Amino acid sequence: MQIKSVFENNGRIPGKYSCSGENISPPLEMFEIPEKAKTLAIIVDDPDAPVKVWVHWIVFNIKVSGKQLKINENQKIGISGINDSGKLNYVGPCPPSGTHRYFFKVYALDSELNLKEGASKKELEEAMINHLIDKAQLIGLFSKN
């Protein structure tokens, strides 16, 4: 499976998708989704955050039919988990200083997950263990200056 967006892997995330801009989720395209995949899950986090790996976005039970899926910017899809800002939606890059890496991780799963809206990253990762078929990631970079 592969992911594409408006930025290249290890490229700069456009300001529109950050706290300095519109703070909306970027468009994502997944290719080569395995045939057995029924749903996708997305986790976006920042391992360079000062205190811990900061979770910016969690969404799961994104329905899949076919080998590719296009998600438009700011599109509401699947069921939202809770991020580290205490919100159920995407929260864009907003590093306090320097350049941070943002990992857009997509997981192909063989079924829907029995999780409720507001699930945490840990709950999602535990629920995916026996259902994971494939995964891919796209790393974006962002700094405020």
C-alpha positions as MATLAB code, in Angstrom:
seq = 'MQIKSVFENNGRIPGKYSCSGENISPPLEMFEIPEKAKTLAIIVDDPDAPVKVWVHWIVFNIKVSGKQLKINENQKIGISGINDSGKLNYVGPCPPSGTHRYFFKVYALDSELNLKEGASKKELEEAMINHLIDKAQLIGLFSKN';
ca = [
       0.000    0.000    0.000;
       1.178    3.538   -0.712;
       0.082    7.026    0.390;
       0.302   10.264   -1.540;
      -0.664   13.811   -0.603;
       0.067   17.425   -1.539;
       3.553   17.003   -0.034;
       6.265   14.483   -0.860;
       7.571   11.985    1.686;
       9.901   13.976    3.975;
       8.662   17.160    2.291;
       7.168   20.277    3.824;
       3.484   20.188    4.767;
       1.788   23.282    3.259;
       0.882   25.905    5.893;
      -2.816   25.594    5.007;
      -2.886   22.267    6.899;
      -1.249   23.663   10.063;
      -2.277   25.775   13.061;
      -0.857   28.761   11.152;
      -3.315   28.192    8.303;
      -6.789   26.678    7.998;
      -5.897   23.742   10.291;
      -7.697   21.241    8.045;
      -6.622   17.729    7.100;
      -4.689   17.402    3.846;
      -5.973   15.294    0.966;
      -4.697   11.718    1.028;
      -4.674    9.069   -1.682;
      -4.065    5.429   -0.895;
      -2.929    3.105   -3.695;
      -2.393   -0.636   -3.934;
      -4.812   -1.328   -1.075;
      -4.862   -5.118   -0.521;
      -7.946   -6.903   -1.880;
      -8.802   -8.362    1.529;
      -8.939   -4.927    3.159;
     -12.396   -3.931    4.383;
     -11.442   -0.747    6.242;
      -8.558    1.649    6.777;
      -7.385    3.428    9.900;
      -5.250    6.581   10.034;
      -3.027    7.840   12.831;
      -1.075   11.083   12.496;
       1.455   11.820   15.203;
       4.540   13.905   15.956;
       7.432   12.045   17.626;
       9.405   15.293   17.962;
       6.964   16.911   20.403;
       8.671   17.997   23.657;
       6.887   15.795   26.207;
       5.649   12.715   24.301;
       4.637   11.510   20.842;
       1.785   13.939   20.132;
      -1.295   12.500   18.379;
      -2.850   14.902   15.857;
      -5.488   12.739   14.183;
      -7.132    9.340   14.608;
      -9.787    7.967   12.307;
     -10.829    4.348   11.753;
     -13.475    2.160   10.063;
     -12.925    4.022    6.794;
     -14.775    1.838    4.272;
     -12.726    0.489    1.372;
     -13.839   -0.986   -1.939;
     -11.154   -1.413   -4.529;
      -7.414   -0.858   -4.681;
      -7.434    2.898   -4.121;
      -9.172    5.533   -2.031;
      -9.037    9.292   -2.284;
      -9.831   11.387    0.772;
     -10.379   15.073    0.065;
      -9.022   17.798    2.335;
     -11.096   18.242    5.469;
     -13.361   15.334    4.436;
     -15.220   13.626    7.281;
     -14.584    9.902    6.985;
     -14.890    6.885    9.227;
     -15.106    7.190   13.004;
     -12.927    9.695   14.838;
     -10.692    8.883   17.763;
      -9.514   11.405   20.330;
      -6.282   13.292   19.686;
      -3.923   14.756   22.271;
      -5.668   18.130   22.008;
      -8.813   16.399   23.318;
     -10.587   16.792   19.964;
     -12.254   14.353   17.587;
     -10.908   16.002   14.451;
      -7.601   16.661   12.729;
      -5.345   19.162   14.480;
      -2.543   20.349   12.237;
       1.163   20.774   12.883;
       2.007   23.475   15.412;
       5.542   22.883   16.692;
       6.711   25.186   19.518;
      10.125   25.479   17.846;
      12.193   23.963   15.068;
      11.088   21.513   12.410;
       9.007   18.522   13.460;
       8.190   15.299   11.607;
       4.534   14.307   11.217;
       3.902   10.636   10.517;
       0.741    9.951    8.485;
       0.233    6.218    9.090;
      -2.439    4.262    7.223;
      -3.414    0.722    8.187;
      -5.356   -1.734    5.973;
      -7.584   -3.974    8.072;
      -9.614   -7.104    7.326;
     -12.728   -5.933    9.196;
     -14.427   -3.058   10.958;
     -13.175   -2.479   14.479;
     -15.454   -2.667   17.495;
     -14.465    0.745   18.843;
     -16.537    3.770   19.692;
     -15.962    7.367   18.678;
     -13.307    8.900   20.914;
     -11.073    5.813   21.059;
      -7.465    6.556   21.966;
      -4.381    5.733   19.880;
      -3.568    2.900   22.304;
      -7.095    1.459   22.046;
      -6.953    1.642   18.249;
      -3.511    0.011   18.080;
      -4.671   -2.812   20.369;
      -7.860   -3.358   18.348;
      -5.883   -3.563   15.086;
      -3.451   -6.287   16.235;
      -5.294   -9.311   14.772;
      -6.763   -7.439   11.798;
      -3.742   -5.769   10.195;
      -3.138   -6.693    6.541;
      -0.815   -3.906    5.421;
       0.409   -0.470    6.426;
       2.091    2.544    4.875;
       3.335    5.906    6.055;
       4.045    9.339    4.697;
       6.249   11.726    6.677;
       5.656   15.475    6.425;
       7.868   18.186    7.885;
       6.688   21.459    9.359;
       8.125   24.487   11.132;
       6.378   27.784   11.830;
       9.037   29.906   10.118;
];
